[in-house]
């Protein structure tokens, strides 16, 4: 068999398994001179060992106090490491920074075309760091106290009409083991509104089909029980009986959803699956992602009369103000219905 045919078969198999087929960069391709500079902190930047130890101690404190997930702690460490590197380039230190430094750093962020949401998140990391440093007497004052965060544009979450959700759920071929797995995953995601990391990380012991609930370990290691609904329970039963045994084989794997390689799906692989099924369902790729199904879950609940507090609990939001954004989406729908059906609309 030729090398070309072997490569084609390998890529075809990767797509069938729900895995991402990577593309090798073209060595002849020149970088685009028009490309905007990347304002994100560089994770590989060198950090002084003393600074690294200080950031590790800070992250340990966050973990002990709030039980933050590893991804959140890594984001804090990355943002603060970039701040320390920025200060070092200006011959300053974490302890020696003042308000002028913070404002100059903010100006640099805006010049680099960083999003207001990203800048606000990084400034929040600085605030939290200096608050704890002030508590333990490591700094004389908090340089972020009188610094205003950037104004964030109000963005309504993307939403899918119910007919589009139905088309997406019916896109997988449920007669094939991987298609049955994908249908069960999509049904579970829409029925529960889980974050994609929560969905791909589900273990068998977290799902009770008899009770019709799933036990989720969300942000900050906070646990919540979310109802599954009859439709999702039915598809999960079919997947567990008809597809998972074949995918797991002899391997003893705790994860609920598996690839053909007997491993749990990654967030990136599931993201590509959702995009692929969106194309089959005739939904624009730009308007679809796993998180859009979470938005649809919340918006459709509110449209059908659910209480906002209930939606907050189901989504696992610590603060109800995070949930209120969905009321604006539902309100827009009510306005359209009023205009369409009221005699004086």
QUIDA-V965931 format. One record per residue. RES is the residue in three letters. SS is DSSP state (H for helix, E for strand, L for the rest). BURIAL is I if it has 9 or more other C-alpha atoms within 8 Angstrom, else O. D_LAST is the distance of its C-alpha to the last C-alpha in Angstrom with 1 decimal. Layout:
# QUIDA-V965931
RES_SS_BURIAL_D_LAST + RES_SS_BURIAL_D_LAST
This chain:
# QUIDA-V965931
UNK_L_O_68.4 + UNK_L_O_67.4 + UNK_H_O_65.8 + UNK_H_O_62.7 + UNK_H_O_62.3 + UNK_H_I_62.8 + UNK_H_O_60.1 + UNK_H_O_57.6 + UNK_H_O_58.4 + UNK_H_O_58.1 + UNK_H_I_54.6 + UNK_H_O_53.4 + UNK_H_O_54.6 + UNK_H_I_52.9 + UNK_H_I_49.5 + UNK_H_O_50.1 + UNK_L_I_50.9 + UNK_L_I_47.7 + UNK_L_O_49.6 + UNK_L_I_48.9 + UNK_L_O_51.1 + UNK_L_O_52.0 + UNK_L_O_52.6 + UNK_L_O_55.7 + UNK_L_O_55.3 + UNK_L_O_56.8 + UNK_L_O_59.8 + UNK_L_O_59.7 + UNK_L_O_56.1 + UNK_L_O_56.0 + UNK_L_O_53.5 + UNK_L_O_50.6 + UNK_L_O_51.4 + UNK_L_O_47.7 + UNK_L_O_46.8 + UNK_L_O_45.6 + UNK_L_O_47.9 + UNK_L_O_47.1 + UNK_L_O_46.3 + UNK_L_O_46.8 + UNK_L_O_50.0 + UNK_L_O_52.8 + UNK_L_O_53.9 + UNK_L_O_57.4 + UNK_L_O_58.2 + UNK_L_O_61.5 + UNK_L_I_61.4 + UNK_L_O_64.4 + UNK_H_O_65.9 + UNK_H_O_65.8 + UNK_H_I_62.1 + UNK_H_I_61.5 + UNK_H_O_63.3 + UNK_H_O_61.2 + UNK_H_I_57.9 + UNK_H_I_59.2 + UNK_H_O_60.0 + UNK_H_I_56.5 + UNK_H_I_54.9 + UNK_H_O_57.3 + UNK_H_O_56.1 + UNK_H_I_52.4 + UNK_H_I_53.3 + UNK_H_O_55.3 + UNK_H_O_52.7 + UNK_H_O_49.5 + UNK_L_I_50.5 + UNK_L_I_48.6 + UNK_L_I_48.6 + UNK_H_O_51.0 + UNK_H_O_48.2 + UNK_H_O_47.0 + UNK_H_I_50.6 + UNK_H_O_51.2 + UNK_H_O_48.2 + UNK_H_I_49.6 + UNK_H_I_53.0 + UNK_H_I_51.9 + UNK_H_I_49.8 + UNK_H_I_52.7 + UNK_H_I_55.3 + UNK_H_I_53.5 + UNK_H_O_53.4 + UNK_H_I_57.1 + UNK_H_I_57.9 + UNK_H_I_56.0 + UNK_H_I_58.0 + UNK_H_I_61.3 + UNK_H_O_60.7 + UNK_L_O_60.6 + UNK_L_O_63.7 + UNK_L_I_61.8 + UNK_L_I_61.4 + UNK_L_O_59.0 + UNK_L_O_60.9 + UNK_L_O_61.3 + UNK_L_I_57.7 + UNK_L_I_56.1 + UNK_H_I_52.7 + UNK_H_O_53.5 + UNK_H_I_54.1 + UNK_H_I_50.7 + UNK_H_I_48.9 + UNK_H_O_51.0 + UNK_H_I_50.1 + UNK_H_I_46.4 + UNK_H_O_46.8 + UNK_H_O_48.6 + UNK_H_I_45.8 + UNK_H_I_43.2 + UNK_H_O_45.7 + UNK_L_I_45.9 + UNK_L_I_42.1 + UNK_L_I_41.7 + UNK_L_O_38.2 + UNK_H_I_37.2 + UNK_H_O_36.8 + UNK_H_O_40.3 + UNK_H_I_41.8 + UNK_H_I_40.2 + UNK_H_O_41.7 + UNK_H_I_45.1 + UNK_H_I_45.1 + UNK_H_O_44.2 + UNK_H_I_47.3 + UNK_H_I_49.4 + UNK_H_I_48.3 + UNK_H_O_49.1 + UNK_H_I_52.5 + UNK_H_I_53.6 + UNK_H_I_52.5 + UNK_H_I_54.9 + UNK_H_I_57.5 + UNK_H_I_57.4 + UNK_H_O_57.8 + UNK_L_O_60.9 + UNK_L_O_62.4 + UNK_L_O_62.3 + UNK_L_I_60.6 + UNK_L_O_61.0 + UNK_L_O_57.3 + UNK_L_I_53.9 + UNK_L_I_53.1 + UNK_L_I_49.4 + UNK_L_O_48.8 + UNK_L_O_47.3 + UNK_L_I_45.8 + UNK_L_O_42.0 + UNK_L_O_40.3 + UNK_L_O_38.1 + UNK_L_O_34.4 + UNK_L_O_32.7 + UNK_L_O_29.5 + UNK_L_O_26.7 + UNK_L_O_26.3 + UNK_L_O_23.9 + UNK_L_I_25.8 + UNK_L_O_25.6 + UNK_L_I_24.0 + UNK_L_I_24.6 + UNK_L_O_22.3 + UNK_H_O_24.1 + UNK_H_O_25.1 + UNK_H_I_26.8 + UNK_H_I_28.6 + UNK_H_O_29.8 + UNK_H_I_31.1 + UNK_H_I_32.9 + UNK_H_I_34.5 + UNK_L_O_35.9 + UNK_L_I_37.3 + UNK_L_I_40.7 + UNK_L_I_43.6 + UNK_L_I_44.3 + UNK_L_O_47.6 + UNK_L_O_49.1 + UNK_H_I_50.1 + UNK_H_I_48.2 + UNK_H_I_45.2 + UNK_H_I_45.3 + UNK_H_I_45.6 + UNK_H_I_42.6 + UNK_H_I_40.5 + UNK_H_I_41.6 + UNK_H_I_40.9 + UNK_H_I_37.3 + UNK_H_I_36.6 + UNK_H_I_38.2 + UNK_H_I_36.2 + UNK_H_I_32.8 + UNK_H_I_33.9 + UNK_H_I_35.2 + UNK_L_I_33.5 + UNK_L_I_37.1 + UNK_L_I_37.9 + UNK_H_I_39.8 + UNK_H_O_43.0 + UNK_H_I_42.7 + UNK_H_I_42.1 + UNK_H_I_45.1 + UNK_L_I_47.3 + UNK_L_I_46.9 + UNK_E_I_50.2 + UNK_H_O_51.1 + UNK_H_O_51.8 + UNK_H_I_48.3 + UNK_E_I_46.8 + UNK_E_I_47.2 + UNK_L_O_46.1 + UNK_L_O_47.4 + UNK_L_O_45.2 + UNK_L_I_42.4 + UNK_E_I_42.1 + UNK_E_I_43.0 + UNK_E_I_44.8 + UNK_E_I_43.6 + UNK_E_I_45.5 + UNK_L_I_42.9 + UNK_H_O_43.1 + UNK_H_O_45.9 + UNK_H_I_47.5 + UNK_L_O_45.1 + UNK_E_O_45.0 + UNK_E_I_42.0 + UNK_E_I_41.6 + UNK_E_I_38.6 + UNK_E_I_37.9 + UNK_L_I_38.2 + UNK_L_I_36.5 + UNK_H_O_38.2 + UNK_H_O_37.2 + UNK_H_I_38.6 + UNK_H_I_41.7 + UNK_H_O_42.3 + UNK_H_I_42.3 + UNK_H_I_44.4 + UNK_H_I_46.9 + UNK_H_I_47.1 + UNK_H_I_47.6 + UNK_H_I_50.3 + UNK_H_O_52.1 + UNK_H_I_51.8 + UNK_L_I_51.5 + UNK_H_I_52.5 + UNK_H_I_56.1 + UNK_H_O_56.6 + UNK_H_I_55.0 + UNK_H_I_57.0 + UNK_L_O_60.3 + UNK_L_O_63.2 + UNK_L_O_61.5 + UNK_L_O_60.6 + UNK_L_O_57.2 + UNK_L_O_55.0 + UNK_E_I_51.8 + UNK_L_I_49.4 + UNK_L_I_48.2 + UNK_E_I_51.0 + UNK_L_I_51.7 + UNK_L_I_54.4 + UNK_L_O_56.7 + UNK_L_I_56.4 + UNK_L_I_54.7 + UNK_E_I_51.3 + UNK_L_I_48.5 + UNK_L_O_47.7 + UNK_H_I_44.3 + UNK_H_O_44.7 + UNK_H_I_45.6 + UNK_H_I_42.6 + UNK_H_I_40.3 + UNK_H_I_41.8 + UNK_H_I_41.4 + UNK_H_I_37.7 + UNK_H_I_37.4 + UNK_H_O_39.5 + UNK_H_I_37.6 + UNK_H_I_34.3 + UNK_H_I_35.9 + UNK_H_I_36.9 + UNK_L_I_33.4 + UNK_L_O_31.9 + UNK_L_I_30.2 + UNK_L_O_30.7 + UNK_H_I_33.6 + UNK_H_O_32.2 + UNK_H_O_29.2 + UNK_L_I_31.6 + UNK_L_I_34.1 + UNK_H_I_35.3 + UNK_H_O_33.4 + UNK_H_I_30.1 + UNK_H_I_30.8 + UNK_H_I_31.3 + UNK_H_I_27.9 + UNK_H_I_26.4 + UNK_H_I_28.4 + UNK_H_I_26.9 + UNK_H_I_23.3 + UNK_H_I_23.4 + UNK_H_I_25.1 + UNK_H_I_22.5 + UNK_H_O_19.7 + UNK_L_O_21.8 + UNK_L_O_22.3 + UNK_L_I_25.5 + UNK_L_O_26.7 + UNK_H_I_26.9 + UNK_H_O_30.6 + UNK_H_O_31.3 + UNK_H_I_29.8 + UNK_H_I_31.9 + UNK_H_I_35.1 + UNK_H_I_34.5 + UNK_H_I_34.0 + UNK_L_I_37.0 + UNK_L_I_35.5 + UNK_L_O_37.8 + UNK_L_O_35.2 + UNK_H_I_31.7 + UNK_H_O_30.3 + UNK_H_O_30.9 + UNK_H_I_28.7 + UNK_L_I_25.8 + UNK_H_I_24.8 + UNK_H_I_23.5 + UNK_H_I_21.0 + UNK_H_I_19.3 + UNK_H_I_19.1 + UNK_H_I_17.7 + UNK_H_O_15.1 + UNK_H_O_13.9 + UNK_H_O_13.6 + UNK_H_O_11.6 + UNK_H_O_9.0 + UNK_H_O_9.0 + UNK_H_I_9.0 + UNK_H_I_6.0 + UNK_H_I_4.1 + UNK_H_O_6.6 + UNK_H_O_7.0 + UNK_L_O_4.8 + UNK_L_O_5.6 + UNK_L_O_3.8 + UNK_L_O_0.0
